[in-house]
Amino acid sequence: MSRSGRRPPGRAGPPSGEAWGIVGTLVAGCGFWGLVGYGVDRLLGTGVVFLPVGVIVGMGGALYLVIYRFGRHY
């Protein structure tokens, strides 16, 4: 890849900036909603019930955002 961030002709795949954006979105979604689930568990004293629910909801939301944001390029 050149310094301008453009792909050379004939190279397939997303530029590395978009790849890191996808990874960051997935990690942030799982992390944020996982923390929300952890906080709900702490407030309600339910052990570890809402933490996995939060992580799953975060992954689903992050996947939706990745497909919506980055999917229209290809």
mmCIF file of the N, C-alpha and C atoms, coordinates in Angstrom:
data_MODEL
# 
_entry.id   MODEL 
# 
loop_
_atom_site.group_PDB 
_atom_site.id 
_atom_site.type_symbol 
_atom_site.label_atom_id 
_atom_site.label_alt_id 
_atom_site.label_comp_id 
_atom_site.label_asym_id 
_atom_site.label_entity_id 
_atom_site.label_seq_id 
_atom_site.pdbx_PDB_ins_code 
_atom_site.Cartn_x 
_atom_site.Cartn_y 
_atom_site.Cartn_z 
_atom_site.occupancy 
_atom_site.B_iso_or_equiv 
_atom_site.pdbx_formal_charge 
_atom_site.auth_seq_id 
_atom_site.auth_comp_id 
_atom_site.auth_asym_id 
_atom_site.auth_atom_id 
_atom_site.pdbx_PDB_model_num 
ATOM 1   N N  . MET A 1 1  ? 0.847   -1.167  0.000  1.00 0.00 ? 1  MET A N  1 
ATOM 2   C CA . MET A 1 1  ? 0.000   0.000   0.000  1.00 0.00 ? 1  MET A CA 1 
ATOM 3   C C  . MET A 1 1  ? 0.892   1.230   0.000  1.00 0.00 ? 1  MET A C  1 
ATOM 4   N N  . SER A 1 2  ? 0.494   2.226   -0.719 1.00 0.00 ? 2  SER A N  1 
ATOM 5   C CA . SER A 1 2  ? 1.280   3.447   -0.800 1.00 0.00 ? 2  SER A CA 1 
ATOM 6   C C  . SER A 1 2  ? 1.008   4.330   0.412  1.00 0.00 ? 2  SER A C  1 
ATOM 7   N N  . ARG A 1 3  ? 1.788   5.382   0.527  1.00 0.00 ? 3  ARG A N  1 
ATOM 8   C CA . ARG A 1 3  ? 1.643   6.288   1.670  1.00 0.00 ? 3  ARG A CA 1 
ATOM 9   C C  . ARG A 1 3  ? 0.314   7.033   1.652  1.00 0.00 ? 3  ARG A C  1 
ATOM 10  N N  . SER A 1 4  ? -0.282  7.176   0.497  1.00 0.00 ? 4  SER A N  1 
ATOM 11  C CA . SER A 1 4  ? -1.546  7.908   0.409  1.00 0.00 ? 4  SER A CA 1 
ATOM 12  C C  . SER A 1 4  ? -2.721  7.091   0.934  1.00 0.00 ? 4  SER A C  1 
ATOM 13  N N  . GLY A 1 5  ? -2.510  5.812   1.240  1.00 0.00 ? 5  GLY A N  1 
ATOM 14  C CA . GLY A 1 5  ? -3.580  4.963   1.744  1.00 0.00 ? 5  GLY A CA 1 
ATOM 15  C C  . GLY A 1 5  ? -4.372  4.273   0.656  1.00 0.00 ? 5  GLY A C  1 
ATOM 16  N N  . ARG A 1 6  ? -4.003  4.464   -0.582 1.00 0.00 ? 6  ARG A N  1 
ATOM 17  C CA . ARG A 1 6  ? -4.703  3.809   -1.691 1.00 0.00 ? 6  ARG A CA 1 
ATOM 18  C C  . ARG A 1 6  ? -4.043  2.480   -1.993 1.00 0.00 ? 6  ARG A C  1 
ATOM 19  N N  . ARG A 1 7  ? -4.874  1.550   -2.451 1.00 0.00 ? 7  ARG A N  1 
ATOM 20  C CA . ARG A 1 7  ? -4.353  0.250   -2.843 1.00 0.00 ? 7  ARG A CA 1 
ATOM 21  C C  . ARG A 1 7  ? -3.740  0.339   -4.227 1.00 0.00 ? 7  ARG A C  1 
ATOM 22  N N  . PRO A 1 8  ? -2.621  -0.383  -4.439 1.00 0.00 ? 8  PRO A N  1 
ATOM 23  C CA . PRO A 1 8  ? -2.098  -0.476  -5.795 1.00 0.00 ? 8  PRO A CA 1 
ATOM 24  C C  . PRO A 1 8  ? -3.076  -1.238  -6.675 1.00 0.00 ? 8  PRO A C  1 
ATOM 25  N N  . PRO A 1 9  ? -3.106  -0.976  -7.962 1.00 0.00 ? 9  PRO A N  1 
ATOM 26  C CA . PRO A 1 9  ? -4.030  -1.692  -8.849 1.00 0.00 ? 9  PRO A CA 1 
ATOM 27  C C  . PRO A 1 9  ? -3.789  -3.200  -8.796 1.00 0.00 ? 9  PRO A C  1 
ATOM 28  N N  . GLY A 1 10 ? -4.871  -3.953  -8.789 1.00 0.00 ? 10 GLY A N  1 
ATOM 29  C CA . GLY A 1 10 ? -4.763  -5.408  -8.824 1.00 0.00 ? 10 GLY A CA 1 
ATOM 30  C C  . GLY A 1 10 ? -4.712  -6.066  -7.462 1.00 0.00 ? 10 GLY A C  1 
ATOM 31  N N  . ARG A 1 11 ? -4.637  -5.308  -6.384 1.00 0.00 ? 11 ARG A N  1 
ATOM 32  C CA . ARG A 1 11 ? -4.611  -5.917  -5.048 1.00 0.00 ? 11 ARG A CA 1 
ATOM 33  C C  . ARG A 1 11 ? -6.024  -6.000  -4.512 1.00 0.00 ? 11 ARG A C  1 
ATOM 34  N N  . ALA A 1 12 ? -6.382  -7.175  -4.024 1.00 0.00 ? 12 ALA A N  1 
ATOM 35  C CA . ALA A 1 12 ? -7.717  -7.386  -3.475 1.00 0.00 ? 12 ALA A CA 1 
ATOM 36  C C  . ALA A 1 12 ? -7.703  -7.166  -1.972 1.00 0.00 ? 12 ALA A C  1 
ATOM 37  N N  . GLY A 1 13 ? -8.887  -6.931  -1.432 1.00 0.00 ? 13 GLY A N  1 
ATOM 38  C CA . GLY A 1 13 ? -9.036  -6.807  0.010  1.00 0.00 ? 13 GLY A CA 1 
ATOM 39  C C  . GLY A 1 13 ? -9.131  -5.365  0.451  1.00 0.00 ? 13 GLY A C  1 
ATOM 40  N N  . PRO A 1 14 ? -9.649  -5.183  1.671  1.00 0.00 ? 14 PRO A N  1 
ATOM 41  C CA . PRO A 1 14 ? -9.811  -3.825  2.174  1.00 0.00 ? 14 PRO A CA 1 
ATOM 42  C C  . PRO A 1 14 ? -8.476  -3.228  2.604  1.00 0.00 ? 14 PRO A C  1 
ATOM 43  N N  . PRO A 1 15 ? -8.346  -1.918  2.538  1.00 0.00 ? 15 PRO A N  1 
ATOM 44  C CA . PRO A 1 15 ? -7.151  -1.274  3.079  1.00 0.00 ? 15 PRO A CA 1 
ATOM 45  C C  . PRO A 1 15 ? -7.057  -1.527  4.576  1.00 0.00 ? 15 PRO A C  1 
ATOM 46  N N  . SER A 1 16 ? -5.850  -1.486  5.110  1.00 0.00 ? 16 SER A N  1 
ATOM 47  C CA . SER A 1 16 ? -5.648  -1.859  6.509  1.00 0.00 ? 16 SER A CA 1 
ATOM 48  C C  . SER A 1 16 ? -6.391  -0.925  7.461  1.00 0.00 ? 16 SER A C  1 
ATOM 49  N N  . GLY A 1 17 ? -6.608  0.337   7.092  1.00 0.00 ? 17 GLY A N  1 
ATOM 50  C CA . GLY A 1 17 ? -7.344  1.247   7.959  1.00 0.00 ? 17 GLY A CA 1 
ATOM 51  C C  . GLY A 1 17 ? -8.770  0.782   8.179  1.00 0.00 ? 17 GLY A C  1 
ATOM 52  N N  . GLU A 1 18 ? -9.401  0.275   7.144  1.00 0.00 ? 18 GLU A N  1 
ATOM 53  C CA . GLU A 1 18 ? -10.756 -0.247  7.282  1.00 0.00 ? 18 GLU A CA 1 
ATOM 54  C C  . GLU A 1 18 ? -10.764 -1.522  8.106  1.00 0.00 ? 18 GLU A C  1 
ATOM 55  N N  . ALA A 1 19 ? -9.758  -2.355  7.946  1.00 0.00 ? 19 ALA A N  1 
ATOM 56  C CA . ALA A 1 19 ? -9.691  -3.597  8.724  1.00 0.00 ? 19 ALA A CA 1 
ATOM 57  C C  . ALA A 1 19 ? -9.588  -3.283  10.213 1.00 0.00 ? 19 ALA A C  1 
ATOM 58  N N  . TRP A 1 20 ? -8.759  -2.309  10.576 1.00 0.00 ? 20 TRP A N  1 
ATOM 59  C CA . TRP A 1 20 ? -8.647  -1.935  11.986 1.00 0.00 ? 20 TRP A CA 1 
ATOM 60  C C  . TRP A 1 20 ? -9.924  -1.276  12.476 1.00 0.00 ? 20 TRP A C  1 
ATOM 61  N N  . GLY A 1 21 ? -10.626 -0.575  11.602 1.00 0.00 ? 21 GLY A N  1 
ATOM 62  C CA . GLY A 1 21 ? -11.914 -0.005  11.975 1.00 0.00 ? 21 GLY A CA 1 
ATOM 63  C C  . GLY A 1 21 ? -12.940 -1.078  12.293 1.00 0.00 ? 21 GLY A C  1 
ATOM 64  N N  . ILE A 1 22 ? -12.931 -2.148  11.510 1.00 0.00 ? 22 ILE A N  1 
ATOM 65  C CA . ILE A 1 22 ? -13.840 -3.272  11.755 1.00 0.00 ? 22 ILE A CA 1 
ATOM 66  C C  . ILE A 1 22 ? -13.511 -3.945  13.076 1.00 0.00 ? 22 ILE A C  1 
ATOM 67  N N  . VAL A 1 23 ? -12.231 -4.225  13.305 1.00 0.00 ? 23 VAL A N  1 
ATOM 68  C CA . VAL A 1 23 ? -11.809 -4.869  14.553 1.00 0.00 ? 23 VAL A CA 1 
ATOM 69  C C  . VAL A 1 23 ? -12.151 -3.983  15.747 1.00 0.00 ? 23 VAL A C  1 
ATOM 70  N N  . GLY A 1 24 ? -11.883 -2.694  15.626 1.00 0.00 ? 24 GLY A N  1 
ATOM 71  C CA . GLY A 1 24 ? -12.176 -1.775  16.718 1.00 0.00 ? 24 GLY A CA 1 
ATOM 72  C C  . GLY A 1 24 ? -13.657 -1.695  17.035 1.00 0.00 ? 24 GLY A C  1 
ATOM 73  N N  . THR A 1 25 ? -14.488 -1.703  16.012 1.00 0.00 ? 25 THR A N  1 
ATOM 74  C CA . THR A 1 25 ? -15.939 -1.663  16.217 1.00 0.00 ? 25 THR A CA 1 
ATOM 75  C C  . THR A 1 25 ? -16.418 -2.916  16.938 1.00 0.00 ? 25 THR A C  1 
ATOM 76  N N  . LEU A 1 26 ? -15.908 -4.080  16.532 1.00 0.00 ? 26 LEU A N  1 
ATOM 77  C CA . LEU A 1 26 ? -16.320 -5.331  17.173 1.00 0.00 ? 26 LEU A CA 1 
ATOM 78  C C  . LEU A 1 26 ? -15.876 -5.389  18.634 1.00 0.00 ? 26 LEU A C  1 
ATOM 79  N N  . VAL A 1 27 ? -14.640 -4.991  18.901 1.00 0.00 ? 27 VAL A N  1 
ATOM 80  C CA . VAL A 1 27 ? -14.125 -5.020  20.273 1.00 0.00 ? 27 VAL A CA 1 
ATOM 81  C C  . VAL A 1 27 ? -14.865 -4.008  21.148 1.00 0.00 ? 27 VAL A C  1 
ATOM 82  N N  . ALA A 1 28 ? -15.092 -2.807  20.609 1.00 0.00 ? 28 ALA A N  1 
ATOM 83  C CA . ALA A 1 28 ? -15.776 -1.777  21.389 1.00 0.00 ? 28 ALA A CA 1 
ATOM 84  C C  . ALA A 1 28 ? -17.215 -2.171  21.703 1.00 0.00 ? 28 ALA A C  1 
ATOM 85  N N  . GLY A 1 29 ? -17.903 -2.780  20.734 1.00 0.00 ? 29 GLY A N  1 
ATOM 86  C CA . GLY A 1 29 ? -19.280 -3.204  20.976 1.00 0.00 ? 29 GLY A CA 1 
ATOM 87  C C  . GLY A 1 29 ? -19.368 -4.251  22.068 1.00 0.00 ? 29 GLY A C  1 
ATOM 88  N N  . CYS A 1 30 ? -18.516 -5.257  21.984 1.00 0.00 ? 30 CYS A N  1 
ATOM 89  C CA . CYS A 1 30 ? -18.507 -6.309  23.016 1.00 0.00 ? 30 CYS A CA 1 
ATOM 90  C C  . CYS A 1 30 ? -18.094 -5.743  24.367 1.00 0.00 ? 30 CYS A C  1 
ATOM 91  N N  . GLY A 1 31 ? -17.090 -4.895  24.355 1.00 0.00 ? 31 GLY A N  1 
ATOM 92  C CA . GLY A 1 31 ? -16.598 -4.335  25.621 1.00 0.00 ? 31 GLY A CA 1 
ATOM 93  C C  . GLY A 1 31 ? -17.610 -3.441  26.293 1.00 0.00 ? 31 GLY A C  1 
ATOM 94  N N  . PHE A 1 32 ? -18.212 -2.523  25.541 1.00 0.00 ? 32 PHE A N  1 
ATOM 95  C CA . PHE A 1 32 ? -19.165 -1.588  26.141 1.00 0.00 ? 32 PHE A CA 1 
ATOM 96  C C  . PHE A 1 32 ? -20.384 -2.310  26.692 1.00 0.00 ? 32 PHE A C  1 
ATOM 97  N N  . TRP A 1 33 ? -21.021 -3.139  25.858 1.00 0.00 ? 33 TRP A N  1 
ATOM 98  C CA . TRP A 1 33 ? -22.234 -3.807  26.316 1.00 0.00 ? 33 TRP A CA 1 
ATOM 99  C C  . TRP A 1 33 ? -21.938 -4.891  27.342 1.00 0.00 ? 33 TRP A C  1 
ATOM 100 N N  . GLY A 1 34 ? -20.726 -5.458  27.293 1.00 0.00 ? 34 GLY A N  1 
ATOM 101 C CA . GLY A 1 34 ? -20.315 -6.373  28.358 1.00 0.00 ? 34 GLY A CA 1 
ATOM 102 C C  . GLY A 1 34 ? -20.204 -5.656  29.694 1.00 0.00 ? 34 GLY A C  1 
ATOM 103 N N  . LEU A 1 35 ? -19.660 -4.436  29.673 1.00 0.00 ? 35 LEU A N  1 
ATOM 104 C CA . LEU A 1 35 ? -19.584 -3.649  30.907 1.00 0.00 ? 35 LEU A CA 1 
ATOM 105 C C  . LEU A 1 35 ? -20.965 -3.230  31.401 1.00 0.00 ? 35 LEU A C  1 
ATOM 106 N N  . VAL A 1 36 ? -21.860 -2.924  30.482 1.00 0.00 ? 36 VAL A N  1 
ATOM 107 C CA . VAL A 1 36 ? -23.235 -2.610  30.882 1.00 0.00 ? 36 VAL A CA 1 
ATOM 108 C C  . VAL A 1 36 ? -23.863 -3.829  31.561 1.00 0.00 ? 36 VAL A C  1 
ATOM 109 N N  . GLY A 1 37 ? -23.683 -5.006  30.968 1.00 0.00 ? 37 GLY A N  1 
ATOM 110 C CA . GLY A 1 37 ? -24.202 -6.229  31.581 1.00 0.00 ? 37 GLY A CA 1 
ATOM 111 C C  . GLY A 1 37 ? -23.586 -6.505  32.937 1.00 0.00 ? 37 GLY A C  1 
ATOM 112 N N  . TYR A 1 38 ? -22.296 -6.259  33.065 1.00 0.00 ? 38 TYR A N  1 
ATOM 113 C CA . TYR A 1 38 ? -21.610 -6.432  34.354 1.00 0.00 ? 38 TYR A CA 1 
ATOM 114 C C  . TYR A 1 38 ? -22.193 -5.472  35.395 1.00 0.00 ? 38 TYR A C  1 
ATOM 115 N N  . GLY A 1 39 ? -22.434 -4.228  34.984 1.00 0.00 ? 39 GLY A N  1 
ATOM 116 C CA . GLY A 1 39 ? -23.013 -3.258  35.910 1.00 0.00 ? 39 GLY A CA 1 
ATOM 117 C C  . GLY A 1 39 ? -24.408 -3.655  36.357 1.00 0.00 ? 39 GLY A C  1 
ATOM 118 N N  . VAL A 1 40 ? -25.206 -4.178  35.438 1.00 0.00 ? 40 VAL A N  1 
ATOM 119 C CA . VAL A 1 40 ? -26.550 -4.637  35.799 1.00 0.00 ? 40 VAL A CA 1 
ATOM 120 C C  . VAL A 1 40 ? -26.453 -5.812  36.762 1.00 0.00 ? 40 VAL A C  1 
ATOM 121 N N  . ASP A 1 41 ? -25.512 -6.725  36.515 1.00 0.00 ? 41 ASP A N  1 
ATOM 122 C CA . ASP A 1 41 ? -25.307 -7.850  37.435 1.00 0.00 ? 41 ASP A CA 1 
ATOM 123 C C  . ASP A 1 41 ? -24.935 -7.359  38.829 1.00 0.00 ? 41 ASP A C  1 
ATOM 124 N N  . ARG A 1 42 ? -24.073 -6.374  38.897 1.00 0.00 ? 42 ARG A N  1 
ATOM 125 C CA . ARG A 1 42 ? -23.661 -5.832  40.203 1.00 0.00 ? 42 ARG A CA 1 
ATOM 126 C C  . ARG A 1 42 ? -24.828 -5.151  40.913 1.00 0.00 ? 42 ARG A C  1 
ATOM 127 N N  . LEU A 1 43 ? -25.622 -4.389  40.162 1.00 0.00 ? 43 LEU A N  1 
ATOM 128 C CA . LEU A 1 43 ? -26.748 -3.684  40.780 1.00 0.00 ? 43 LEU A CA 1 
ATOM 129 C C  . LEU A 1 43 ? -27.816 -4.647  41.294 1.00 0.00 ? 43 LEU A C  1 
ATOM 130 N N  . LEU A 1 44 ? -28.086 -5.693  40.516 1.00 0.00 ? 44 LEU A N  1 
ATOM 131 C CA . LEU A 1 44 ? -29.147 -6.625  40.887 1.00 0.00 ? 44 LEU A CA 1 
ATOM 132 C C  . LEU A 1 44 ? -28.646 -7.789  41.735 1.00 0.00 ? 44 LEU A C  1 
ATOM 133 N N  . GLY A 1 45 ? -27.328 -7.968  41.825 1.00 0.00 ? 45 GLY A N  1 
ATOM 134 C CA . GLY A 1 45 ? -26.771 -9.081  42.596 1.00 0.00 ? 45 GLY A CA 1 
ATOM 135 C C  . GLY A 1 45 ? -27.088 -10.432 42.003 1.00 0.00 ? 45 GLY A C  1 
ATOM 136 N N  . THR A 1 46 ? -27.090 -10.526 40.671 1.00 0.00 ? 46 THR A N  1 
ATOM 137 C CA . THR A 1 46 ? -27.488 -11.773 40.015 1.00 0.00 ? 46 THR A CA 1 
ATOM 138 C C  . THR A 1 46 ? -26.324 -12.675 39.626 1.00 0.00 ? 46 THR A C  1 
ATOM 139 N N  . GLY A 1 47 ? -25.133 -12.404 40.059 1.00 0.00 ? 47 GLY A N  1 
ATOM 140 C CA . GLY A 1 47 ? -23.997 -13.236 39.677 1.00 0.00 ? 47 GLY A CA 1 
ATOM 141 C C  . GLY A 1 47 ? -23.537 -12.882 38.277 1.00 0.00 ? 47 GLY A C  1 
ATOM 142 N N  . VAL A 1 48 ? -23.511 -13.872 37.403 1.00 0.00 ? 48 VAL A N  1 
ATOM 143 C CA . VAL A 1 48 ? -23.038 -13.642 36.032 1.00 0.00 ? 48 VAL A CA 1 
ATOM 144 C C  . VAL A 1 48 ? -24.157 -14.026 35.063 1.00 0.00 ? 48 VAL A C  1 
ATOM 145 N N  . VAL A 1 49 ? -25.211 -13.228 35.030 1.00 0.00 ? 49 VAL A N  1 
ATOM 146 C CA . VAL A 1 49 ? -26.323 -13.495 34.133 1.00 0.00 ? 49 VAL A CA 1 
ATOM 147 C C  . VAL A 1 49 ? -26.320 -12.513 32.971 1.00 0.00 ? 49 VAL A C  1 
ATOM 148 N N  . PHE A 1 50 ? -26.219 -11.230 33.275 1.00 0.00 ? 50 PHE A N  1 
ATOM 149 C CA . PHE A 1 50 ? -26.344 -10.211 32.242 1.00 0.00 ? 50 PHE A CA 1 
ATOM 150 C C  . PHE A 1 50 ? -25.033 -9.908  31.525 1.00 0.00 ? 50 PHE A C  1 
ATOM 151 N N  . LEU A 1 51 ? -23.910 -10.304 32.086 1.00 0.00 ? 51 LEU A N  1 
ATOM 152 C CA . LEU A 1 51 ? -22.622 -10.093 31.408 1.00 0.00 ? 51 LEU A CA 1 
ATOM 153 C C  . LEU A 1 51 ? -22.572 -10.803 30.063 1.00 0.00 ? 51 LEU A C  1 
ATOM 154 N N  . PRO A 1 52 ? -22.852 -12.112 29.982 1.00 0.00 ? 52 PRO A N  1 
ATOM 155 C CA . PRO A 1 52 ? -22.848 -12.751 28.657 1.00 0.00 ? 52 PRO A CA 1 
ATOM 156 C C  . PRO A 1 52 ? -23.943 -12.218 27.735 1.00 0.00 ? 52 PRO A C  1 
ATOM 157 N N  . VAL A 1 53 ? -25.075 -11.832 28.307 1.00 0.00 ? 53 VAL A N  1 
ATOM 158 C CA . VAL A 1 53 ? -26.138 -11.248 27.482 1.00 0.00 ? 53 VAL A CA 1 
ATOM 159 C C  . VAL A 1 53 ? -25.644 -9.942  26.874 1.00 0.00 ? 53 VAL A C  1 
ATOM 160 N N  . GLY A 1 54 ? -24.965 -9.122  27.669 1.00 0.00 ? 54 GLY A N  1 
ATOM 161 C CA . GLY A 1 54 ? -24.421 -7.868  27.169 1.00 0.00 ? 54 GLY A CA 1 
ATOM 162 C C  . GLY A 1 54 ? -23.382 -8.072  26.089 1.00 0.00 ? 54 GLY A C  1 
ATOM 163 N N  . VAL A 1 55 ? -22.524 -9.068  26.253 1.00 0.00 ? 55 VAL A N  1 
ATOM 164 C CA . VAL A 1 55 ? -21.503 -9.344  25.244 1.00 0.00 ? 55 VAL A CA 1 
ATOM 165 C C  . VAL A 1 55 ? -22.155 -9.798  23.937 1.00 0.00 ? 55 VAL A C  1 
ATOM 166 N N  . ILE A 1 56 ? -23.162 -10.645 24.021 1.00 0.00 ? 56 ILE A N  1 
ATOM 167 C CA . ILE A 1 56 ? -23.848 -11.126 22.821 1.00 0.00 ? 56 ILE A CA 1 
ATOM 168 C C  . ILE A 1 56 ? -24.595 -9.986  22.133 1.00 0.00 ? 56 ILE A C  1 
ATOM 169 N N  . VAL A 1 57 ? -25.269 -9.153  22.911 1.00 0.00 ? 57 VAL A N  1 
ATOM 170 C CA . VAL A 1 57 ? -25.973 -8.005  22.333 1.00 0.00 ? 57 VAL A CA 1 
ATOM 171 C C  . VAL A 1 57 ? -24.965 -7.054  21.683 1.00 0.00 ? 57 VAL A C  1 
ATOM 172 N N  . GLY A 1 58 ? -23.832 -6.836  22.349 1.00 0.00 ? 58 GLY A N  1 
ATOM 173 C CA . GLY A 1 58 ? -22.791 -5.975  21.794 1.00 0.00 ? 58 GLY A CA 1 
ATOM 174 C C  . GLY A 1 58 ? -22.216 -6.518  20.503 1.00 0.00 ? 58 GLY A C  1 
ATOM 175 N N  . MET A 1 59 ? -22.006 -7.821  20.428 1.00 0.00 ? 59 MET A N  1 
ATOM 176 C CA . MET A 1 59 ? -21.486 -8.424  19.200 1.00 0.00 ? 59 MET A CA 1 
ATOM 177 C C  . MET A 1 59 ? -22.499 -8.306  18.071 1.00 0.00 ? 59 MET A C  1 
ATOM 178 N N  . GLY A 1 60 ? -23.760 -8.539  18.381 1.00 0.00 ? 60 GLY A N  1 
ATOM 179 C CA . GLY A 1 60 ? -24.790 -8.406  17.353 1.00 0.00 ? 60 GLY A CA 1 
ATOM 180 C C  . GLY A 1 60 ? -24.891 -6.982  16.839 1.00 0.00 ? 60 GLY A C  1 
ATOM 181 N N  . GLY A 1 61 ? -24.895 -6.022  17.742 1.00 0.00 ? 61 GLY A N  1 
ATOM 182 C CA . GLY A 1 61 ? -24.951 -4.626  17.331 1.00 0.00 ? 61 GLY A CA 1 
ATOM 183 C C  . GLY A 1 61 ? -23.716 -4.202  16.554 1.00 0.00 ? 61 GLY A C  1 
ATOM 184 N N  . ALA A 1 62 ? -22.556 -4.667  16.979 1.00 0.00 ? 62 ALA A N  1 
ATOM 185 C CA . ALA A 1 62 ? -21.319 -4.323  16.281 1.00 0.00 ? 62 ALA A CA 1 
ATOM 186 C C  . ALA A 1 62 ? -21.283 -4.949  14.886 1.00 0.00 ? 62 ALA A C  1 
ATOM 187 N N  . LEU A 1 63 ? -21.744 -6.174  14.759 1.00 0.00 ? 63 LEU A N  1 
ATOM 188 C CA . LEU A 1 63 ? -21.803 -6.799  13.435 1.00 0.00 ? 63 LEU A CA 1 
ATOM 189 C C  . LEU A 1 63 ? -22.740 -6.032  12.504 1.00 0.00 ? 63 LEU A C  1 
ATOM 190 N N  . TYR A 1 64 ? -23.871 -5.595  13.048 1.00 0.00 ? 64 TYR A N  1 
ATOM 191 C CA . TYR A 1 64 ? -24.791 -4.789  12.249 1.00 0.00 ? 64 TYR A CA 1 
ATOM 192 C C  . TYR A 1 64 ? -24.106 -3.504  11.781 1.00 0.00 ? 64 TYR A C  1 
ATOM 193 N N  . LEU A 1 65 ? -23.414 -2.823  12.693 1.00 0.00 ? 65 LEU A N  1 
ATOM 194 C CA . LEU A 1 65 ? -22.732 -1.588  12.319 1.00 0.00 ? 65 LEU A CA 1 
ATOM 195 C C  . LEU A 1 65 ? -21.631 -1.823  11.297 1.00 0.00 ? 65 LEU A C  1 
ATOM 196 N N  . VAL A 1 66 ? -20.887 -2.918  11.437 1.00 0.00 ? 66 VAL A N  1 
ATOM 197 C CA . VAL A 1 66 ? -19.821 -3.222  10.483 1.00 0.00 ? 66 VAL A CA 1 
ATOM 198 C C  . VAL A 1 66 ? -20.406 -3.476  9.101  1.00 0.00 ? 66 VAL A C  1 
ATOM 199 N N  . ILE A 1 67 ? -21.475 -4.251  9.041  1.00 0.00 ? 67 ILE A N  1 
ATOM 200 C CA . ILE A 1 67 ? -22.091 -4.533  7.744  1.00 0.00 ? 67 ILE A CA 1 
ATOM 201 C C  . ILE A 1 67 ? -22.668 -3.259  7.150  1.00 0.00 ? 67 ILE A C  1 
ATOM 202 N N  . TYR A 1 68 ? -23.301 -2.430  7.970  1.00 0.00 ? 68 TYR A N  1 
ATOM 203 C CA . TYR A 1 68 ? -23.898 -1.193  7.480  1.00 0.00 ? 68 TYR A CA 1 
ATOM 204 C C  . TYR A 1 68 ? -22.824 -0.194  7.035  1.00 0.00 ? 68 TYR A C  1 
ATOM 205 N N  . ARG A 1 69 ? -21.785 -0.062  7.833  1.00 0.00 ? 69 ARG A N  1 
ATOM 206 C CA . ARG A 1 69 ? -20.774 0.957   7.554  1.00 0.00 ? 69 ARG A CA 1 
ATOM 207 C C  . ARG A 1 69 ? -19.769 0.544   6.493  1.00 0.00 ? 69 ARG A C  1 
ATOM 208 N N  . PHE A 1 70 ? -19.262 -0.681  6.588  1.00 0.00 ? 70 PHE A N  1 
ATOM 209 C CA . PHE A 1 70 ? -18.197 -1.111  5.690  1.00 0.00 ? 70 PHE A CA 1 
ATOM 210 C C  . PHE A 1 70 ? -18.694 -2.005  4.564  1.00 0.00 ? 70 PHE A C  1 
ATOM 211 N N  . GLY A 1 71 ? -19.882 -2.542  4.654  1.00 0.00 ? 71 GLY A N  1 
ATOM 212 C CA . GLY A 1 71 ? -20.381 -3.486  3.659  1.00 0.00 ? 71 GLY A CA 1 
ATOM 213 C C  . GLY A 1 71 ? -20.755 -2.844  2.348  1.00 0.00 ? 71 GLY A C  1 
ATOM 214 N N  . ARG A 1 72 ? -21.063 -1.573  2.332  1.00 0.00 ? 72 ARG A N  1 
ATOM 215 C CA . ARG A 1 72 ? -21.498 -0.946  1.093  1.00 0.00 ? 72 ARG A CA 1 
ATOM 216 C C  . ARG A 1 72 ? -20.339 -0.610  0.164  1.00 0.00 ? 72 ARG A C  1 
ATOM 217 N N  . HIS A 1 73 ? -19.107 -0.774  0.626  1.00 0.00 ? 73 HIS A N  1 
ATOM 218 C CA . HIS A 1 73 ? -17.937 -0.510  -0.216 1.00 0.00 ? 73 HIS A CA 1 
ATOM 219 C C  . HIS A 1 73 ? -17.662 -1.639  -1.212 1.00 0.00 ? 73 HIS A C  1 
ATOM 220 N N  . TYR A 1 74 ? -18.157 -2.851  -0.905 1.00 0.00 ? 74 TYR A N  1 
ATOM 221 C CA . TYR A 1 74 ? -17.757 -4.010  -1.709 1.00 0.00 ? 74 TYR A CA 1 
ATOM 222 C C  . TYR A 1 74 ? -18.929 -4.594  -2.423 1.00 0.00 ? 74 TYR A C  1 
# 
